[in-house]
């Protein structure tokens, strides 16, 4: 290998990768160089190459901040740690005991947890994971079902511009009463406060804290916010600033006792919460004058530990307290929704969604300096579904930053997302093994794959799943890294099996018995066509309108291909009945839900859009304003919709299909 290729290998940047067809792709040095420079290993000259080699060697010689292992196995310690010394293991409760260290191998530990490992004068963290996540088997030998909902789309009896945790709690109650076991929700990570443009749940400011727009004081017994009716599409530009102002008015009415309770609860959450509240206070100060994120703030405020930030927090203490209040409202509101699910009898309750990355100018990127990628965004390489690739314009953790921090931000992120849920879906779970990174300002084709410490991240996920007693779903749709499927199956993570992608070699749809048992089956996701929309060609209408048909394909050709595919689908799910007309999706939706209920997958979730037989999907990937992404609302309160006989029949179809297919469970 050339010197640049050697540095790329040591830095975890893949020079060779295989596309969706298995074809080998080679990244030229000219494309490796900017990626390596952004990672801190410039290779533009012989001197830079020498310095980058020295830095990599120094990093390799640095003792780790954390060692991650599993219960019941000996652990080989890296040579950078002291050898031939006494070893002491200190548990989280403070108890300690000697532990054998023989020939550089630490004796097996039987109890999962985080320990302090003392080797002579050296101390580090030892994370001991169970062999698997808290699997679905722990809930009993049953096949579970439920809906997947977009919280902002929900309506309740009180007019609101978008759904909140109050409507979520009601939805949990309503579906629990209909024997549902789980309810998957969209990400509820923190967005920029009161910002009416950045409303995608998959582009958060922070994955450590919550979207305060979802908070509802009435859910916690405080005076309700003013009623504010909304239309068929959410007007985020008006609704989010208005909600922010209403929350400010609510904060102004708090009595001293409530404020003291909020302050105590906030302090118990740790210093990260206060730092995030300071970020939101600064964003609220500078955004009105045109600063979109911290990189556009005055330079003095770029350092979260700097004097300017400390002075601001002291001078604007009341503003910081307001943002702590909204986070408190959101935490308690989400907890109330999960409590409603479990009280209603759901075996799992809420399944949270963990976004793959964060906004590069948001709270996490500001506060976790050195632990996040800088100068790189993440996305996906070109493939047949996206010939130009995808640049999501998001940041994520730096592999080096994770190792140097003892994986602290990754652990904190998992805990924050699992704290008020019975399960977690990891969006683009391939990111545990590798991410496609793109130099700032470049397009996706200029990117490369960056390797992540897959086994370490899997073990930490299993440990946090064990501690939270929560399921883990790994969204594994797309081109899988080699060995990925076997690795997550071994950890008892549920992979995802979506109706549209479950095809046989001849492109026909597979039968329900052929679904992998340890998986989550769905009729669709927020990014795919609904069953009714697919059957009637609504997705093709959008593709034609937005010039997104396959290159060289006419609408007539797309319709002809869809007609053939309808026959394939109905041949699998139709039960021998006559094929419905294109403009009659109702029997197809029922059949798809029956098919879903019969799948061997231990968990089956139907998007609410399919339970309601809607034709429009929540999000159209690759679009911004061309399609009303994340703006659609239900046409009536959910309680009324579920009482509608046609909807009630569809919900019962799914519930009954689970019982029919697995009567002994």
C-alpha positions as CSV (number, residue, x, y, z in Angstrom):
1,X,0.0,0.0,0.0
2,X,1.0,3.6,-0.5
3,X,1.6,5.8,2.6
4,X,-1.8,7.5,2.1
5,X,-3.5,4.1,1.9
6,X,-1.7,2.9,5.1
7,X,-2.8,6.0,7.0
8,X,-6.4,5.5,5.7
9,X,-6.3,1.9,6.9
10,X,-5.0,2.9,10.4
11,X,-7.6,5.7,10.6
12,X,-10.5,3.4,9.7
13,X,-11.2,4.9,6.3
14,X,-12.1,2.1,3.8
15,X,-10.2,2.3,0.5
16,X,-12.3,-0.6,-0.9
17,X,-16.0,-1.2,-0.4
18,X,-18.7,-3.3,-2.1
19,X,-21.8,-1.8,-3.5
20,X,-25.4,-3.2,-3.4
21,X,-24.5,-5.6,-6.3
22,X,-21.4,-6.8,-4.6
23,X,-19.1,-5.0,-7.0
24,X,-15.8,-3.8,-5.6
25,X,-15.4,0.0,-5.5
26,X,-12.0,1.6,-4.9
27,X,-11.6,5.1,-3.4
28,X,-8.7,7.0,-5.1
29,X,-6.2,8.8,-3.0
30,X,-7.6,12.2,-4.1
31,X,-10.8,11.3,-2.4
32,X,-9.2,9.8,0.7
33,X,-7.2,12.9,1.3
34,X,-9.9,15.3,2.3
35,X,-11.6,12.7,4.5
36,X,-8.4,12.0,6.3
37,X,-7.7,15.7,6.7
38,X,-11.1,16.2,8.4
39,X,-10.3,13.4,10.7
40,X,-7.1,15.1,11.8
41,X,-4.7,13.1,9.6
42,X,-3.6,15.4,6.7
43,X,-1.7,13.8,3.9
44,X,-1.1,16.7,1.6
45,X,2.7,16.5,1.8
46,X,5.5,14.3,3.0
47,X,5.7,16.3,6.2
48,X,2.0,16.0,6.9
49,X,2.1,12.2,6.2
50,X,4.9,11.9,8.7
51,X,3.0,13.9,11.4
52,X,-0.2,11.9,10.7
53,X,1.8,8.6,11.1
54,X,3.2,9.9,14.4
55,X,-0.3,10.9,15.6
56,X,-1.7,7.5,14.8
57,X,1.2,5.8,16.5
58,X,0.7,8.0,19.6
59,X,-3.0,7.2,19.7
60,X,-2.3,3.5,19.4
61,X,0.2,3.7,22.3
62,X,-2.3,5.5,24.6
63,X,-4.0,3.4,27.3
64,X,-7.7,3.1,26.7
65,X,-10.2,5.0,28.9
66,X,-12.6,2.0,28.8
67,X,-12.3,-1.7,28.1
68,X,-15.5,-3.4,26.9
69,X,-16.0,-7.1,27.4
70,X,-18.7,-9.7,28.2
71,X,-19.7,-11.8,31.1
72,X,-18.1,-15.2,31.5
73,X,-15.0,-14.6,29.3
74,X,-11.4,-13.7,30.0
75,X,-10.4,-10.4,28.7
76,X,-7.0,-9.7,27.0
77,X,-5.7,-6.4,28.2
78,X,-4.0,-4.2,25.6
79,X,-0.2,-4.0,25.9
80,X,-0.5,-0.2,26.7
81,X,-1.8,-1.1,30.2
82,X,0.5,-2.2,33.1
83,X,1.3,-5.9,33.2
84,X,2.3,-8.0,36.1
85,X,0.6,-5.8,38.7
86,X,-2.2,-6.5,41.2
87,X,-5.7,-5.8,39.8
88,X,-8.7,-4.5,41.7
89,X,-12.3,-4.4,40.5
90,X,-14.6,-1.7,42.0
91,X,-18.3,-2.2,41.4
92,X,-20.8,0.6,40.9
93,X,-21.9,0.3,44.6
94,X,-18.4,1.0,45.7
95,X,-17.5,-2.6,46.8
96,X,-14.2,-3.9,45.6
97,X,-12.4,-7.1,45.2
98,X,-9.1,-8.4,43.8
99,X,-9.4,-9.9,40.3
100,X,-6.9,-12.3,38.7
101,X,-4.6,-11.0,36.0
102,X,-2.6,-13.8,34.4
103,X,-0.4,-13.4,31.3
104,X,-2.2,-10.2,30.4
105,X,-5.6,-11.7,30.6
106,X,-8.2,-10.5,33.1
107,X,-10.3,-13.2,34.8
108,X,-14.0,-13.5,33.8
109,X,-16.6,-11.3,35.5
110,X,-20.0,-12.8,36.0
111,X,-22.2,-9.8,36.6
112,X,-22.9,-7.2,33.9
113,X,-22.2,-3.6,34.7
114,X,-19.6,-0.8,34.8
115,X,-16.6,-1.3,37.0
116,X,-13.5,0.7,37.9
117,X,-10.5,-1.4,37.1
118,X,-7.4,-0.5,39.1
119,X,-4.0,-1.7,37.7
120,X,-1.3,-0.5,40.0
121,X,-1.5,3.3,39.6
122,X,-3.6,3.1,36.5
123,X,-7.4,3.3,36.6
124,X,-9.9,2.9,33.8
125,X,-13.5,1.7,33.3
126,X,-14.4,-1.9,32.6
127,X,-17.8,-2.3,30.9
128,X,-19.0,-5.9,31.2
129,X,-22.0,-6.6,28.9
130,X,-24.3,-9.6,28.9
131,X,-24.0,-11.8,25.8
132,X,-27.3,-10.5,24.4
133,X,-29.7,-7.6,24.6
134,X,-32.8,-7.8,26.7
135,X,-34.5,-10.0,24.1
136,X,-38.1,-10.4,23.2
137,X,-38.0,-13.9,24.7
138,X,-37.9,-12.2,28.1
139,X,-41.5,-11.2,27.6
140,X,-42.7,-14.7,27.1
141,X,-43.4,-17.0,24.3
142,X,-45.7,-14.7,22.4
143,X,-46.0,-12.9,19.1
144,X,-46.6,-9.2,19.7
145,X,-48.2,-6.4,17.7
146,X,-49.0,-2.7,17.7
147,X,-49.0,0.5,15.7
148,X,-46.3,2.9,14.6
149,X,-47.3,6.5,15.0
150,X,-46.1,10.0,14.1
151,X,-46.8,12.0,17.2
152,X,-47.3,15.4,15.5
153,X,-50.0,13.8,13.3
154,X,-52.2,12.8,16.3
155,X,-55.3,14.7,17.2
156,X,-57.2,14.7,20.5
157,X,-60.4,16.2,21.7
158,X,-58.7,19.6,22.3
159,X,-57.7,21.5,19.2
160,X,-54.0,21.8,18.8
161,X,-51.7,22.8,15.9
162,X,-49.8,19.4,16.2
163,X,-49.8,16.3,18.4
164,X,-48.0,16.3,21.7
165,X,-47.2,13.9,24.5
166,X,-50.7,14.3,25.7
167,X,-52.1,12.9,22.4
168,X,-49.4,10.2,22.6
169,X,-50.6,9.2,26.1
170,X,-54.1,9.0,24.8
171,X,-53.0,6.9,21.8
172,X,-51.2,4.6,24.2
173,X,-54.4,4.2,26.2
174,X,-56.6,3.6,23.1
175,X,-54.3,1.0,21.6
176,X,-53.7,-0.8,24.9
177,X,-57.5,-1.1,25.2
178,X,-57.4,-2.9,21.8
179,X,-54.8,-5.4,23.1
180,X,-51.8,-3.8,21.4
181,X,-48.4,-4.7,23.0
182,X,-46.3,-1.9,21.7
183,X,-46.3,1.5,20.0
184,X,-43.4,2.7,17.9
185,X,-43.0,6.5,17.8
186,X,-40.9,9.0,15.8
187,X,-37.7,10.4,17.3
188,X,-38.4,12.9,20.0
189,X,-34.9,14.3,20.3
190,X,-34.4,18.0,21.0
191,X,-34.8,20.4,18.1
192,X,-33.9,24.1,18.0
193,X,-36.4,25.8,20.4
194,X,-39.2,27.6,18.7
195,X,-37.5,27.4,15.3
196,X,-40.3,27.0,12.7
197,X,-38.1,25.7,9.9
198,X,-36.0,22.9,11.4
199,X,-38.8,20.4,12.3
200,X,-37.6,17.1,10.9
201,X,-37.4,14.6,13.8
202,X,-34.3,13.1,12.1
203,X,-32.3,16.3,12.1
204,X,-32.1,17.0,15.9
205,X,-30.0,19.5,17.8
206,X,-29.3,16.9,20.4
207,X,-30.0,13.2,20.9
208,X,-29.4,13.5,24.6
209,X,-32.5,15.7,25.4
210,X,-36.1,16.0,24.2
211,X,-38.2,18.0,21.8
212,X,-39.8,20.5,24.1
213,X,-42.5,21.4,21.5
214,X,-44.0,18.0,22.4
215,X,-44.5,19.1,26.0
216,X,-48.0,19.8,27.4
217,X,-48.3,21.3,30.9
218,X,-51.8,20.0,31.2
219,X,-50.5,16.4,31.1
220,X,-48.8,17.2,34.4
221,X,-51.7,19.0,36.0
222,X,-50.5,22.5,35.2
223,X,-52.9,25.0,33.5
224,X,-53.4,24.0,29.9
225,X,-52.0,25.9,26.9
226,X,-54.5,27.9,24.9
227,X,-56.4,25.9,22.3
228,X,-55.0,26.5,18.8
229,X,-56.7,24.5,16.0
230,X,-54.6,23.3,13.1
231,X,-55.4,22.3,9.5
232,X,-54.8,19.2,7.5
233,X,-51.1,20.2,7.2
234,X,-49.1,21.4,10.2
235,X,-47.9,25.0,9.8
236,X,-44.6,24.5,11.6
237,X,-43.4,28.0,10.7
238,X,-46.2,29.5,12.8
239,X,-46.9,26.7,15.2
240,X,-43.5,26.2,16.7
241,X,-42.8,29.9,17.6
242,X,-46.4,30.1,19.0
243,X,-45.9,27.0,21.1
244,X,-42.6,28.4,22.4
245,X,-44.3,31.6,23.4
246,X,-47.1,29.7,25.1
247,X,-44.6,27.7,27.1
248,X,-42.9,31.0,28.2
249,X,-46.3,32.2,29.5
250,X,-46.8,28.9,31.4
251,X,-43.3,29.2,33.0
252,X,-44.2,32.7,34.2
253,X,-47.1,31.3,36.2
254,X,-45.1,28.8,38.2
255,X,-45.1,29.1,42.0
256,X,-42.0,28.8,44.1
257,X,-42.6,25.3,45.2
258,X,-43.0,24.0,41.6
259,X,-39.9,25.9,40.5
260,X,-37.9,24.4,43.4
261,X,-39.1,20.9,42.4
262,X,-38.1,21.5,38.7
263,X,-34.7,22.8,39.9
264,X,-34.1,19.7,42.0
265,X,-35.2,17.3,39.2
266,X,-33.0,19.1,36.7
267,X,-29.9,19.0,39.0
268,X,-30.4,15.2,39.3
269,X,-30.2,14.9,35.5
270,X,-26.5,16.0,35.6
271,X,-24.6,18.9,34.2
272,X,-25.2,18.0,30.6
273,X,-28.8,19.1,30.9
274,X,-27.9,22.6,32.1
275,X,-25.3,22.9,29.3
276,X,-28.1,22.1,26.8
277,X,-30.4,24.6,28.4
278,X,-27.7,27.2,28.1
279,X,-27.3,26.3,24.4
280,X,-31.1,26.7,23.9
281,X,-30.9,30.1,25.7
282,X,-28.1,31.2,23.4
283,X,-29.9,29.9,20.3
284,X,-33.0,31.9,21.4
285,X,-30.8,35.0,21.7
286,X,-28.9,34.8,18.4
287,X,-31.4,33.1,16.1
288,X,-33.7,36.1,15.8
289,X,-30.7,38.1,14.4
290,X,-30.0,35.5,11.7
291,X,-27.6,33.0,13.4
292,X,-28.5,29.5,12.3
293,X,-26.8,27.4,15.0
294,X,-23.7,28.0,17.1
295,X,-21.2,28.2,14.2
296,X,-22.9,31.5,13.3
297,X,-22.7,32.9,16.9
298,X,-20.1,35.4,17.9
299,X,-16.8,33.5,18.3
300,X,-16.7,34.1,22.0
301,X,-19.7,31.8,22.5
302,X,-18.2,28.9,20.5
303,X,-16.6,27.5,23.6
304,X,-19.2,26.0,26.0
305,X,-16.6,26.3,28.8
306,X,-15.6,29.8,27.9
307,X,-16.0,33.0,29.9
308,X,-18.6,34.5,27.6
309,X,-20.9,31.5,28.0
310,X,-20.4,31.5,31.8
311,X,-21.2,35.2,31.9
312,X,-24.3,34.8,29.7
313,X,-25.6,31.9,31.9
314,X,-25.2,34.0,35.0
315,X,-26.7,37.1,33.5
316,X,-29.6,35.2,31.8
317,X,-30.3,32.7,34.6
318,X,-34.1,33.1,34.3
319,X,-33.8,32.3,30.6
320,X,-31.8,29.2,31.3
321,X,-34.3,28.1,34.0
322,X,-37.1,28.5,31.4
323,X,-35.3,25.9,29.1
324,X,-34.8,23.6,32.1
325,X,-38.6,23.9,32.7
326,X,-39.5,22.9,29.1
327,X,-37.1,19.9,29.3
328,X,-38.7,18.9,32.6
329,X,-42.2,19.1,31.0
330,X,-41.0,17.0,28.1
331,X,-39.4,14.3,30.3
332,X,-42.4,14.0,32.6
333,X,-44.8,14.0,29.7
334,X,-43.0,11.2,27.9
335,X,-42.8,9.3,31.1
336,X,-46.6,9.7,31.5
337,X,-47.2,8.3,28.0
338,X,-45.1,5.3,28.7
339,X,-46.8,4.8,32.0
340,X,-50.2,5.0,30.2
341,X,-49.1,2.3,27.8
342,X,-47.9,0.0,30.6
343,X,-50.9,0.7,32.8
344,X,-53.2,-0.2,29.9
345,X,-51.5,-3.6,29.6
346,X,-49.0,-3.2,26.9
347,X,-46.2,-5.7,27.4
348,X,-43.6,-3.4,25.8
349,X,-45.1,0.1,25.6
350,X,-43.3,2.8,23.6
351,X,-40.6,1.9,21.2
352,X,-38.4,5.0,20.9
353,X,-36.5,5.9,17.7
354,X,-32.8,6.9,17.7
355,X,-31.9,9.2,14.9
356,X,-28.6,8.4,13.1
357,X,-27.1,11.8,13.5
358,X,-27.5,15.4,14.7
359,X,-27.4,18.9,13.1
360,X,-23.8,20.0,12.8
361,X,-24.6,23.4,14.4
362,X,-26.7,22.0,17.2
363,X,-26.4,21.4,20.9
364,X,-24.5,18.1,20.7
365,X,-22.0,19.4,18.2
366,X,-21.4,22.5,20.4
367,X,-21.1,20.7,23.8
368,X,-19.4,17.5,22.7
369,X,-16.5,19.2,21.0
370,X,-13.8,16.7,20.0
371,X,-16.2,13.8,20.4
372,X,-18.1,14.6,17.2
373,X,-17.1,14.5,13.5
374,X,-16.1,18.0,12.3
375,X,-15.7,18.9,8.7
376,X,-17.6,15.7,7.6
377,X,-21.2,15.0,7.2
378,X,-22.9,11.6,6.9
379,X,-25.0,10.0,4.3
380,X,-25.1,7.0,1.9
381,X,-23.1,6.2,-1.2
382,X,-24.7,6.2,-4.7
383,X,-26.9,3.1,-5.4
384,X,-29.7,2.3,-7.8
385,X,-32.3,3.9,-5.6
386,X,-30.2,7.1,-5.3
387,X,-27.7,7.4,-8.2
388,X,-26.3,10.6,-6.7
389,X,-26.1,9.1,-3.2
390,X,-27.4,10.9,-0.1
391,X,-25.8,13.6,2.0
392,X,-28.0,13.9,5.1
393,X,-26.0,17.0,6.2
394,X,-25.8,15.5,9.7
395,X,-22.9,14.9,12.1
396,X,-22.3,11.9,14.4
397,X,-19.7,10.7,16.9
398,X,-16.1,10.5,16.0
399,X,-14.6,7.0,16.4
400,X,-11.5,8.5,18.0
401,X,-13.7,10.8,20.2
402,X,-15.7,7.8,21.4
403,X,-12.5,5.9,22.4
404,X,-10.9,8.9,24.1
405,X,-14.0,9.7,26.1
406,X,-14.6,6.1,27.2
407,X,-17.7,6.0,25.0
408,X,-19.4,8.4,27.4
409,X,-21.6,10.3,24.8
410,X,-22.8,7.0,23.2
411,X,-23.8,5.6,26.6
412,X,-25.5,8.8,27.6
413,X,-27.4,8.9,24.3
414,X,-28.6,5.3,24.8
415,X,-29.7,6.0,28.4
416,X,-31.5,9.2,27.4
417,X,-33.5,7.4,24.7
418,X,-34.2,4.3,26.7
419,X,-35.2,6.1,29.9
420,X,-38.9,6.4,29.1
421,X,-39.5,3.5,26.7
422,X,-39.8,-0.2,26.5
423,X,-37.8,-0.5,23.4
424,X,-35.5,1.3,21.0
425,X,-35.2,1.4,17.2
426,X,-31.8,2.4,16.0
427,X,-32.1,4.3,12.8
428,X,-29.6,3.2,10.1
429,X,-28.1,0.7,12.5
430,X,-25.3,0.0,10.0
431,X,-23.8,3.2,11.6
432,X,-22.7,1.0,14.5
433,X,-20.2,-0.6,12.1
434,X,-19.6,2.1,9.5
435,X,-20.8,5.4,8.2
436,X,-20.5,7.0,4.8
437,X,-18.8,10.3,5.5
438,X,-18.6,13.2,3.1
439,X,-16.2,16.2,3.3
440,X,-18.0,19.5,4.1
441,X,-19.4,21.1,1.0
442,X,-19.1,18.0,-1.2
443,X,-21.6,15.7,-2.6
444,X,-22.1,12.1,-1.6
445,X,-20.0,10.6,-4.4
446,X,-17.0,12.3,-2.8
447,X,-17.4,10.3,0.4
448,X,-15.9,7.1,1.9
449,X,-16.8,4.6,4.6
450,X,-15.5,5.3,8.1
451,X,-15.1,2.3,10.3
452,X,-16.6,2.3,13.9
453,X,-15.8,0.0,16.8
454,X,-18.7,-2.4,16.0
455,X,-18.2,-5.0,18.7
456,X,-17.7,-2.4,21.4
457,X,-20.9,-0.5,20.4
458,X,-22.9,-3.8,20.2
459,X,-21.7,-4.8,23.7
460,X,-22.6,-1.4,25.2
461,X,-26.0,-1.5,23.5
462,X,-26.6,-4.9,25.0
463,X,-25.5,-3.6,28.4
464,X,-27.8,-0.6,28.3
465,X,-30.6,-2.7,27.0
466,X,-30.1,-5.1,29.9
467,X,-30.1,-2.2,32.4
468,X,-33.2,-0.7,31.0
469,X,-34.9,-4.0,30.4
470,X,-35.8,-2.8,26.9
471,X,-35.8,-4.3,23.4
472,X,-33.5,-3.2,20.7
473,X,-34.6,-3.0,17.0
474,X,-31.8,-2.5,14.5
475,X,-33.0,-0.8,11.3
476,X,-31.0,-2.8,8.8
477,X,-32.7,-1.9,5.5
478,X,-30.2,-1.4,2.6
479,X,-26.7,-2.7,1.9
480,X,-25.5,-4.5,4.9
481,X,-21.8,-4.5,6.0
482,X,-20.3,-8.0,5.9
483,X,-21.3,-10.0,9.0
484,X,-23.8,-7.4,10.2
485,X,-26.9,-9.6,10.2
486,X,-25.2,-12.5,12.1
487,X,-23.8,-10.0,14.6
488,X,-27.1,-8.4,15.5
489,X,-28.9,-11.7,15.5
490,X,-26.4,-13.1,18.0
491,X,-27.1,-10.2,20.3
492,X,-30.9,-10.7,20.0
493,X,-31.5,-7.4,18.3
494,X,-34.6,-7.5,16.1
495,X,-33.8,-6.7,12.4
496,X,-36.5,-5.1,10.3
497,X,-38.6,-6.9,7.7
498,X,-40.7,-4.5,5.6
499,X,-43.4,-5.9,3.3
500,X,-42.1,-4.0,0.2
501,X,-38.6,-5.4,0.5
502,X,-39.4,-9.0,1.4
503,X,-39.0,-10.6,-2.0
504,X,-38.1,-14.0,-3.3
505,X,-35.5,-14.5,-6.0
506,X,-38.2,-14.0,-8.7
507,X,-39.2,-10.7,-7.1
508,X,-42.4,-12.2,-5.8
509,X,-43.4,-11.4,-2.2
510,X,-42.5,-14.0,0.4
511,X,-45.0,-15.7,2.5
512,X,-45.6,-14.8,6.2
513,X,-44.0,-18.0,7.3
514,X,-40.7,-17.0,5.7
515,X,-40.2,-13.9,7.8
516,X,-37.3,-14.3,10.3
517,X,-38.8,-15.0,13.7
518,X,-36.3,-12.7,15.5
519,X,-37.4,-9.6,13.6
520,X,-39.8,-6.7,13.5
521,X,-42.3,-7.0,10.6
522,X,-44.0,-3.9,9.2
523,X,-46.3,-3.1,6.2
524,X,-44.2,0.0,5.7
525,X,-42.2,2.8,7.3
526,X,-42.4,6.6,7.4
527,X,-40.3,6.6,4.3
528,X,-42.3,4.1,2.1
529,X,-45.6,4.2,0.4
530,X,-48.6,3.2,2.4
531,X,-50.4,0.1,1.3
532,X,-53.4,2.1,-0.1
533,X,-51.0,4.6,-1.7
534,X,-48.9,1.9,-3.3
535,X,-52.0,0.0,-4.6
536,X,-53.5,3.1,-6.1
537,X,-50.2,4.5,-7.5
538,X,-50.2,7.5,-5.3
539,X,-46.4,7.2,-4.9
540,X,-46.1,7.1,-8.7
541,X,-48.1,10.3,-8.9
542,X,-45.6,12.0,-6.6
543,X,-42.7,10.5,-8.6
544,X,-44.1,11.8,-11.8
545,X,-44.9,15.3,-10.4
546,X,-41.4,15.6,-8.9
547,X,-39.6,14.1,-11.9
548,X,-38.4,11.2,-9.7
549,X,-39.3,8.3,-12.0
550,X,-36.4,6.0,-12.8
551,X,-34.1,7.4,-15.5
552,X,-35.6,6.8,-18.9
553,X,-38.8,5.4,-17.4
554,X,-42.2,6.8,-18.6
555,X,-45.2,7.0,-16.4
556,X,-46.9,4.4,-18.6
557,X,-44.0,2.0,-18.1
558,X,-44.0,2.6,-14.3
559,X,-47.8,1.9,-14.3
560,X,-47.2,-1.3,-16.2
561,X,-44.6,-2.5,-13.8
562,X,-46.8,-1.6,-10.9
563,X,-49.7,-3.6,-12.4
564,X,-47.4,-6.6,-12.6
565,X,-46.3,-6.1,-9.0
566,X,-49.9,-5.8,-7.8
567,X,-50.5,-9.2,-9.1
568,X,-47.4,-10.5,-7.3
569,X,-48.5,-8.9,-4.0
570,X,-52.1,-10.1,-4.3
571,X,-50.9,-13.6,-5.2
572,X,-49.2,-13.7,-1.8
573,X,-51.7,-11.9,0.5
574,X,-55.0,-12.3,-1.3
575,X,-55.9,-15.8,-0.2
576,X,-57.3,-16.8,-3.6
577,X,-59.9,-14.0,-3.7
578,X,-60.4,-12.0,-7.0
579,X,-57.8,-9.2,-7.3
580,X,-59.3,-5.8,-6.3
581,X,-59.5,-2.9,-8.7
582,X,-56.7,-0.3,-8.7
583,X,-59.1,2.3,-7.1
584,X,-60.3,-0.2,-4.4
585,X,-57.4,-0.5,-1.9
586,X,-59.6,-1.3,1.1
587,X,-59.4,-5.1,0.7
588,X,-55.7,-4.9,0.0
589,X,-55.1,-3.1,3.2
590,X,-57.0,-5.7,5.2
591,X,-55.2,-8.5,3.5
592,X,-51.8,-6.8,4.1
593,X,-52.6,-6.4,7.8
594,X,-53.7,-10.1,7.9
595,X,-50.4,-11.0,6.2
596,X,-48.5,-8.9,8.7
597,X,-50.3,-10.6,11.6
598,X,-49.4,-14.0,10.3
599,X,-45.7,-13.4,9.9
600,X,-43.3,-15.5,11.9
601,X,-41.8,-12.2,13.2
602,X,-42.1,-12.0,17.0
603,X,-43.1,-8.3,16.7
604,X,-45.4,-6.9,14.0
605,X,-46.1,-3.2,13.8
606,X,-48.5,-1.5,11.4
607,X,-48.0,2.3,10.6
608,X,-51.1,4.2,11.7
609,X,-51.5,5.3,8.1
610,X,-52.1,1.7,7.1
611,X,-54.5,1.0,10.0
612,X,-56.5,4.1,8.7
613,X,-56.0,3.1,5.1
614,X,-54.5,6.4,4.2
615,X,-52.9,7.0,0.8
616,X,-50.3,9.6,1.7
617,X,-47.0,8.8,3.4
618,X,-45.4,10.9,6.2
619,X,-42.1,11.5,4.4
620,X,-40.7,11.3,0.9
621,X,-37.0,10.7,1.1
622,X,-34.8,13.0,-0.9
623,X,-37.3,15.9,-0.8
624,X,-37.4,19.0,1.3
625,X,-40.3,21.4,0.5
626,X,-41.5,19.6,-2.6
627,X,-43.5,17.2,-0.5
628,X,-45.2,18.0,2.8
629,X,-42.8,15.9,4.9
630,X,-43.7,15.6,8.6
631,X,-46.6,17.9,8.2
632,X,-49.6,15.6,7.7
633,X,-52.3,15.4,10.5
634,X,-55.1,12.9,11.1
635,X,-58.5,14.1,9.8
636,X,-60.1,13.7,13.2
637,X,-59.3,12.8,16.9
638,X,-57.7,9.4,17.1
639,X,-60.4,8.1,19.4
640,X,-63.1,8.9,16.8
641,X,-61.1,7.3,14.0
642,X,-60.5,4.1,15.9
643,X,-64.2,3.9,16.6
644,X,-65.0,4.1,12.9
645,X,-66.3,0.6,11.9
646,X,-63.9,0.3,9.0
647,X,-60.9,1.3,11.1
648,X,-62.0,-0.9,14.0
649,X,-62.2,-3.8,11.5
650,X,-58.7,-3.2,10.3
651,X,-57.2,-3.0,13.8
652,X,-59.1,-6.2,14.8
653,X,-57.8,-7.9,11.6
654,X,-54.2,-7.4,12.7
655,X,-54.9,-8.4,16.3
656,X,-56.9,-11.4,15.4
657,X,-54.4,-12.6,12.8
658,X,-51.7,-12.8,15.6
659,X,-54.0,-15.0,17.6
660,X,-55.0,-17.1,14.6
661,X,-51.5,-17.7,13.5
662,X,-50.2,-18.4,17.0
663,X,-53.1,-19.6,19.1
664,X,-51.0,-21.2,21.8
665,X,-49.1,-18.0,22.5
